[in-house]
Amino acid sequence: MIKPILKYGVTFFLIPLIVILSVSLLGNKAYAFVSLLIIILSCVPFFISLEKKNTTTRYIVILAVMTALSVAGRFIFAPLPFFKPVTAMVIISAMYFGSEFGFITGALSAVLSNFYFGQGPWTPFQIFSWGIIGFVAGLFSSQLIRSKIILIIYGFFAGIAFSLIMDVWTTLWADGIFNFERFIGAVISAIPITAIYAVSNIVFLLILTPFLGKKITRIKIKYGL
């Protein structure tokens, strides 16, 4: 009973609360500390989920590899604004290794790639955005693996979800409180960007999932993960 409470409580309550309060109360200050705190909290469900202690090192190595691929993909596609494989990599990670793995992959991808793209008060929101997309993907992993249609639909809505969460940051950053009218304005003005997010997710999922899925499945069988 304690494990589910920690798993869902940290992910759906504590982390988003810290993210929102970081902007509402601190503004542009202490975002580095907040980002680090969220990363630490995202590790809690991940390590709790590792019931087989002898596989912990293997999971950490795979986590490092998947995160590195995600970050490298964001670097490679830097010349193409908003067209990045990060969300697809996070979803694939969650599909084959679970919700906790997906969340921490998304969280680390955001904070590590932002050492190049720029850290700021938006970083905690990016950490949470990619993290929660990965977490939810893990909850529906079997459906996403079995059905390409469901995978496409999820990739599309993941792009919308990422944009909406970042629009919340835009609103809080501008007013210090949540202004619904400004939020709607931000959502409308970001429609072209949101469309690119959604399409890029579908493209990368269709390209990467068949290849990475086979490789990951072999690794899981070989090492008993």
N, C-alpha and C positions, 0 to 999 in steps of 0.2 A: 504493500500500500504506500510505503514511503517513497519508493522509486518513482511511481507515476506522478505523485504530488510534486516531487522535485523536478521531474522531467517537464511536465506541463506548466507548473507554477513558474519556474525560472524562465521558460521560453515564451509563454503567452502573457505573463503578468509582470514579473520583476524586470526583465530586460526592456520591454517596451516602456515601462514606467520610468526607468532610468533614462532612456533615450529622450522621452518627451520632457522630463524635468530638466535634463541637461541644457536644453535650449530655452525653456521657459524661465529657469532660475539663473542659469549661468551665461546665457547668450553665447558669445564667441569665445568664452573663457573655458579653460580646463577640458577641452574636447579630447586632448591626448589622454588624460587620465580616464575620462569616461570611456573612450575606445578600449583602453587596456582593461578596464573593469568589466566591460561587456565580453571581451575575449575570455577573460578568466571565468566568468559565469557560464559562458557557452561550453567550457570544458567540463563543467559539473555533470550535465546529462550524458555527455560523451563517455566519460570515464566510468560513470555508474552503469552504463549499458554494456561495458566490457566484462561479462560474467566469467569468461575464460581468461584468467590472468596470464596464461602462457602465450596468448595471442596478442596481448597488448602492444608489444613492440612491433609486431607485423602490421597491426592496424595503424599505428603512428607513422610507420614508413609509408604505407599506402596513402594516408592522409596527406603527408608531405608531398608525395608525387602528384596527387590529384589537385592539391592547392597550387603547386608549381605550374602544372599545365594550365590551370585557370588563369593564373597571373600572367604567364607567358602569352596566353591567347589575347589577353587585354592589351599587352604591350604590342604584339604583332599587328593587331587591328586598330592601333591608335590613330592612324591616318583616316579611318572611317568613323566619323562621329556617331556614337550611340549604337554602332553595329559591332557587338562584342560577343564572344562565346562564353563569358563568365557564367551567366544564368544557366546555360545548357550544361556546363561542366558541373555546376552545383546540383542540378537536377539528376544528372547521371550518377553522381556520387551517392546521392540519397536513394536512388532507385536500387542500387546494388549493395549498399552498406547501411542503410537505415536513416531514420530521421535525425538522430543526434550527429551522425557523421555528416549529413547534408548541411545541418546548421553550422557546424564549426568550419566546414569547407567554405561556405559562403562568407562567414565572418572573417576568416583569415584571408580570403581572396580580396576582400574589400580593403582591409587595413594594410596588407602588404603591397598591393598594387598602388595604393595611394601614396606610398613613399616616392613613387615616380609621378603619378598624376596630381598629387597635392593633397595633403591632409588638411582638415578643417572641421568646423562644427557639423558639416554634412556627413562626415565619416561615420559617426554612430548610426545614422539613419541608413547608410549604405550597408553597414554591418548587419543591422537588423533586417533590412529588405532582402538581401541575398540569403541571410540565414533562415528566415521564416519561409522563404520559397523552397529552400532545401528541406526544411523540416516537414512541411506539408507534403512535398513530393515523396518523402519517405513513408508517410502514412498511407499513401496510395501506390506504393511501389509495385505491387503485383499487377495492378490494373495498367500502370504505365508501361511495364515490361511486356505485357501480353498484347496490348492494343496500340497500334500506331496512331489511330484516330484520337484516342484519349491523350496520348503523349503530345500530339499537335495542339489539341485544345488547351492542355495544361500549359504548354509553352507559350501559347498566345496570351492566356490570362495572367501568366507570370510576368509578362512584359507590362501589362496594364497595372498589376499589383505593385511592381517596382516603381513605376512612374507615380502612382497615387501616393505611395508612402513618401517619396521624395517631394511631392507637392505639399504634403503635410509639413515637411521641414521648411519649404519655401514660405509657407504661411506663418509658421511660428517664428522664423527668422525675421520676417518683415514686421510683425506686429507684437511679438512677445507672447501673444495668446492666439488661440485658434479662431481665426476670422473666416466664417463659412463663405462669405461672398468672395473674399480674396482667394480662398481655396478653389472655388468653382472657376474663377478667372484663371488661376494657374493651371487647372486641369484642362480647360478649353485651349489655352495658348500652347499647351504641351502636346496636343493631339498628334501633330506630325512626328514629334520625338517618340511618343508612346507607340505609334504605329511602327516605327523603325525598330524599337525594342522588341515588340511582339514578333515581327517578321524575322528578325535576326535569331530569336530564340528557336523558332520553327526550323529555319535553315540549318543552324548548327546542330540541333537535336537530330534531324534527319540524317545529317552527314556523320556525326560523331557516335551516335548511339549504337549502330550495328557493329562498328569496328571496336569501340571501347567495351561494349557489352560482352563480346566474345572474349576479349583479353581478360577482363575482370572476372568473368565466370571461371576461366581456367585457373586464375590465381586463387580464387576462393576454394575451388576443389583441391588444388595442389597443396595449399597450406591449411586446409580445414577451417576456413573462416565462415 
